[in-house]
């Protein structure tokens, strides 16, 4: 028993000193560095903006606020997916305008726009991984893999985190995803996130992921961040699953007046707090203001941009699911016509 306690204390100290579990960003080669028990990071998603951005550069509101980001003393900047709009063409401009000018590590949890063939993996490596900062665990998951299921090595990352939490030296677990795979687990969220990237047929979130989060929530604080917001009344969504001590946060920018980012502050006691930062000068409320009630009241108030219809058509025509539907519809039509002809031929014989 004494040996176990000694090992736990040593592990706690190592985590506190950040002597292992460091992460070097593949985007700008900057490594996570923490001096002391306090640190902060900035988080948001959809760094390419929206479909109207055809510049092959990150969204204007992000680039316009690089001075603030660099001067924030944040340990890292976390993108919650859709870093790129078209990774096949965007990388050179992103390097010169963003990656090379960012003075902290950039972490990305991939979205659908980040993945074409293996371009992302060839340039930036693995899409699911974890790292430690002080006594906090950070898990980056790929919700495009396996159509949103968290399985295989990704589920192992969660299980490993649960084991560390069970040993009692973890202050916070921060989990980053692109898709809002947690939405279907909460009936309160019916009617919101309707145009987000979702998984056909559902995912294993409720059956395999949520039980692990519940176990961790009994002993530590669990934060689940996602970056697919679609049409949204604000750049933030906040939901607290009080029964399981899980805080769910969605945040993304779109090149709109509402664009804002979230700064997460972790104090010397390991307690996390949040600051909302407008990228356009708008007055913002605290994060908890942007809850289910706010969204249920405000969703759909953002005017539809008719100029984006050609882009939406282009995206639809390029998506494999559209062509699956065309194929199945064609096969169904052929079978119906064949059946009708057979019926007519049978009646003619009679």
C-alpha positions in Angstrom: 0.0 0.0 0.0 2.9 2.4 0.9 4.5 1.6 -2.4 1.3 2.4 -4.3 1.0 5.7 -2.5 4.6 6.5 -3.2 4.1 5.8 -7.0 1.0 8.0 -7.0 2.8 10.9 -5.4 5.7 10.6 -7.8 3.3 10.5 -10.8 1.5 13.5 -9.5 4.7 15.4 -9.2 5.8 14.5 -12.7 2.5 15.6 -14.0 2.7 18.9 -12.1 6.2 19.5 -13.5 5.0 18.5 -17.0 8.0 16.2 -17.4 6.1 13.8 -19.7 3.2 13.9 -22.0 4.3 17.1 -23.8 3.1 17.7 -27.3 4.8 19.4 -30.3 2.4 20.9 -32.8 2.9 19.5 -36.4 1.6 22.8 -37.8 4.3 25.1 -36.5 6.7 22.9 -34.5 6.0 24.7 -31.3 5.9 22.6 -28.1 3.6 22.9 -25.2 5.4 24.7 -22.3 3.9 25.4 -18.9 5.7 27.4 -16.2 4.0 26.7 -12.9 0.6 25.3 -11.9 -1.5 27.8 -13.8 -2.1 27.9 -17.5 -4.7 28.8 -20.1 -5.6 27.9 -23.7 -7.9 29.3 -26.4 -10.4 27.0 -28.1 -12.8 27.4 -31.1 -13.6 25.6 -34.3 -14.2 26.1 -38.0 -11.2 28.2 -38.7 -11.9 28.4 -42.4 -15.1 30.3 -41.7 -18.0 29.3 -44.0 -18.7 28.4 -47.6 -18.3 31.9 -48.8 -14.6 31.9 -48.0 -12.9 31.0 -51.3 -9.6 32.7 -50.5 -7.7 29.5 -49.4 -6.8 31.5 -46.3 -8.2 31.1 -42.8 -11.3 33.2 -41.9 -10.7 36.9 -41.7 -11.8 37.2 -38.0 -9.1 34.8 -37.0 -6.3 36.5 -38.9 -7.4 39.9 -37.6 -7.0 38.7 -34.0 -3.7 37.0 -34.2 -2.1 39.8 -32.2 -4.6 39.2 -29.4 -4.1 35.4 -29.6 -0.3 35.8 -29.5 -0.5 38.3 -26.6 -2.9 36.2 -24.5 -0.1 34.2 -22.8 -2.1 31.1 -23.7 -0.3 27.7 -23.7 -2.0 26.6 -26.9 -4.7 27.3 -29.5 -7.1 24.4 -30.0 -9.1 24.2 -33.3 -12.2 21.9 -33.0 -12.1 20.8 -36.6 -12.6 22.2 -40.1 -9.3 24.0 -39.8 -9.1 23.9 -43.6 -11.8 24.3 -46.1 -10.0 22.4 -48.9 -6.9 20.8 -47.6 -5.8 19.9 -51.1 -5.1 23.5 -51.8 -5.1 25.5 -48.6 -1.9 24.3 -46.8 0.6 26.8 -48.4 -1.5 29.9 -47.6 -2.2 28.7 -44.1 1.5 28.2 -43.5 2.4 31.8 -44.5 -0.6 33.6 -43.0 -1.3 31.6 -39.9 1.0 28.7 -38.8 4.2 30.6 -39.1 2.8 33.7 -37.3 1.2 31.8 -34.4 3.4 32.0 -31.3 2.0 29.0 -29.5 1.3 25.3 -30.5 -1.8 24.7 -32.6 -3.8 21.6 -32.0 -6.6 20.4 -34.3 -9.3 17.8 -34.0 -10.2 17.0 -37.5 -13.5 17.8 -39.2 -14.8 16.6 -42.6 -13.2 19.4 -44.5 -9.7 18.5 -43.1 -9.8 15.0 -44.6 -9.2 14.3 -48.3 -7.4 11.0 -49.1 -4.4 11.0 -46.7 -3.2 14.5 -47.2 -3.8 15.5 -43.6 -2.2 12.4 -42.1 0.8 12.7 -44.5 1.4 16.3 -43.5 0.3 16.5 -39.9 0.3 12.9 -38.5 -2.2 11.1 -36.3 -5.8 12.4 -36.0 -6.4 11.0 -32.5 -4.0 11.3 -29.6 -3.6 12.5 -26.0 -1.2 14.6 -24.0 -0.9 15.9 -20.4 -0.5 19.4 -19.1 0.3 19.5 -15.4 -2.4 17.3 -13.7 -4.8 17.6 -16.7 -5.5 15.1 -19.4 -6.2 16.4 -23.0 -7.7 13.9 -25.5 -8.1 14.8 -29.2 -10.6 12.5 -31.0 -11.4 12.0 -34.7 -15.2 11.9 -35.1 -14.9 11.5 -38.9 -13.4 8.1 -38.4 -15.9 5.2 -38.2 -18.8 7.6 -39.0 -18.6 9.1 -35.5 -18.1 6.0 -33.5 -15.3 6.2 -30.9 -13.8 2.7 -31.2 -10.5 0.9 -31.4 -7.5 2.9 -30.4 -9.7 6.0 -29.8 -11.8 4.1 -27.2 -8.5 2.9 -25.7 -7.5 6.6 -25.2 -10.7 7.1 -23.2 -10.2 3.9 -21.2 -6.6 4.9 -20.4 -7.8 8.3 -19.2 -10.4 6.6 -17.0 -7.7 4.4 -15.5 -5.5 7.5 -14.7 -8.5 9.2 -13.2 -9.2 6.2 -11.0 -5.8 6.5 -9.5 -6.7 9.9 -8.3 -4.2 12.4 -9.5 -6.1 14.0 -12.4 -7.6 17.5 -12.0 -9.5 17.8 -15.3 -10.1 15.8 -18.4 -10.5 17.9 -21.6 -11.9 16.1 -24.6 -12.0 17.6 -28.1 -14.2 16.5 -31.0 -15.5 18.0 -34.1 -19.0 16.5 -34.3 -21.5 17.0 -31.6 -21.8 13.2 -31.0 -23.2 13.9 -27.6 -26.4 15.6 -28.8 -28.6 12.5 -29.1 -28.0 11.5 -25.5 -29.9 14.5 -24.2 -33.6 15.1 -25.1 -33.2 18.7 -24.0 -31.3 19.4 -27.1 -34.1 18.4 -29.5 -34.4 21.0 -32.2 -30.9 22.4 -32.0 -27.8 21.5 -34.0 -30.2 20.2 -36.8 -27.8 21.1 -39.6 -24.6 20.0 -38.0 -22.5 17.2 -39.4 -24.0 14.2 -37.8 -23.5 10.4 -38.0 -25.8 8.3 -40.1 -27.5 5.7 -37.9 -26.2 7.2 -34.6 -22.9 6.4 -32.8 -21.7 4.5 -29.8 -21.6 7.6 -27.6 -24.3 6.5 -25.3 -23.4 2.9 -25.1 -19.6 3.0 -24.8 -18.3 6.6 -24.4 -20.8 8.1 -21.9 -20.3 5.3 -19.3 -16.5 6.1 -19.3 -17.2 9.8 -19.0 -19.6 9.1 -16.1 -16.9 7.1 -14.3 -14.4 9.9 -14.7 -17.0 12.5 -13.6 -17.3 10.8 -10.2 -13.7 11.7 -9.4 -12.7 14.7 -11.5 -14.1 17.3 -13.9 -14.9 16.3 -17.4 -15.1 18.9 -20.3 -16.3 17.9 -23.7 -15.6 20.4 -26.5 -17.0 20.2 -30.0 -16.7 22.5 -33.0 -19.5 21.8 -35.5 -22.2 24.4 -35.0 -23.7 24.9 -38.4 -26.3 27.7 -38.4 -26.0 29.2 -34.9 -27.3 32.2 -32.9 -23.9 32.5 -31.1 -20.4 31.2 -31.2 -21.0 29.3 -27.9 -23.1 26.5 -26.5 -22.9 25.4 -22.9 -24.6 22.4 -21.2 -23.9 21.0 -17.8 -24.8 17.3 -17.2 -25.0 17.9 -13.4 -25.7 14.3 -12.6 -22.4 13.1 -14.1 -20.2 16.2 -13.7 -19.8 16.6 -17.5 -19.6 20.0 -19.0 -20.4 20.1 -22.7 -19.2 23.1 -24.8 -19.5 23.8 -28.5 -17.8 26.8 -30.1 -17.0 27.8 -33.7 -16.4 30.9 -35.9 -17.9 31.5 -39.3 -16.6 34.9 -40.5 -19.7 36.7 -39.0 -20.2 39.5 -36.5 -21.0 36.9 -33.8 -17.5 35.4 -34.1 -15.9 34.7 -30.7 -13.4 32.4 -29.0 -13.3 30.8 -25.6 -10.3 31.2 -23.3 -10.0 28.4 -20.7 -8.1 29.4 -17.5 -6.8 26.7 -15.1 -5.7 28.0 -11.8 -3.1 26.7 -9.3 -5.8 24.5 -7.7 -6.6 22.9 -11.0 -10.0 24.7 -11.3 -11.1 25.7 -14.8 -13.0 28.9 -15.6 -14.0 30.4 -18.9 -13.7 33.8 -20.6 -15.7 34.7 -23.8 -13.7 36.9 -26.2 -15.4 38.6 -29.2 -13.4 38.8 -32.4 -15.4 41.7 -33.7 -16.0 43.9 -30.7 -19.5 42.7 -29.8 -20.6 42.6 -26.2 -20.7 39.0 -24.9 -22.3 37.3 -22.0 -20.6 34.7 -19.8 -20.4 31.2 -21.3 -23.2 29.8 -19.1 -25.6 32.3 -20.7 -25.5 30.3 -24.0 -27.4 27.4 -22.7 -30.1 25.1 -24.1 -32.8 27.7 -23.3 -30.9 30.4 -25.1 -30.5 28.2 -28.1 -34.0 26.9 -28.2 -35.2 30.6 -28.1 -32.7 32.0 -30.6 -32.0 29.1 -33.1 -32.9 30.0 -36.6 -32.7 33.8 -36.1 -29.5 34.0 -38.2 -30.7 35.0 -41.7 -30.2 32.6 -44.5 -27.5 33.6 -47.0 -29.0 32.9 -50.4 -25.7 33.6 -52.1 -24.4 30.4 -50.6 -26.8 28.2 -52.5 -24.3 27.4 -55.4 -21.8 26.4 -52.7 -24.3 24.1 -50.9 -25.2 22.5 -54.3 -21.5 22.0 -55.0 -20.9 20.4 -51.6 -24.0 18.1 -52.1 -22.8 17.0 -55.5 -19.3 16.2 -54.2 -20.5 14.2 -51.2 -20.5 10.4 -51.6 -23.7 10.1 -49.6 -25.5 12.1 -52.4 -24.4 9.6 -55.0 -25.2 6.6 -52.8 -28.8 8.1 -52.7 -28.8 8.5 -56.5 -27.6 5.0 -57.0 -30.2 3.5 -54.6 -33.0 5.6 -56.1 -32.0 4.5 -59.6 -31.9 0.8 -58.6 -35.3 1.2 -56.8 -36.8 2.9 -59.9 -35.5 0.1 -62.2 -36.9 -2.6 -59.9 -40.3 -0.9 -59.7 -40.4 -0.5 -63.5 -39.5 -4.2 -63.9 -42.1 -5.2 -61.4 -44.8 -3.1 -63.2 -43.9 -4.5 -66.6 -44.1 -8.1 -65.2 -47.5 -7.3 -63.7 -48.7 -5.9 -67.1 -47.3 -8.9 -69.0 -49.0 -11.3 -66.5 -52.4 -9.5 -67.0 -52.0 -9.5 -70.8 -51.6 -13.3 -70.7 -54.8 -13.7 -68.7 
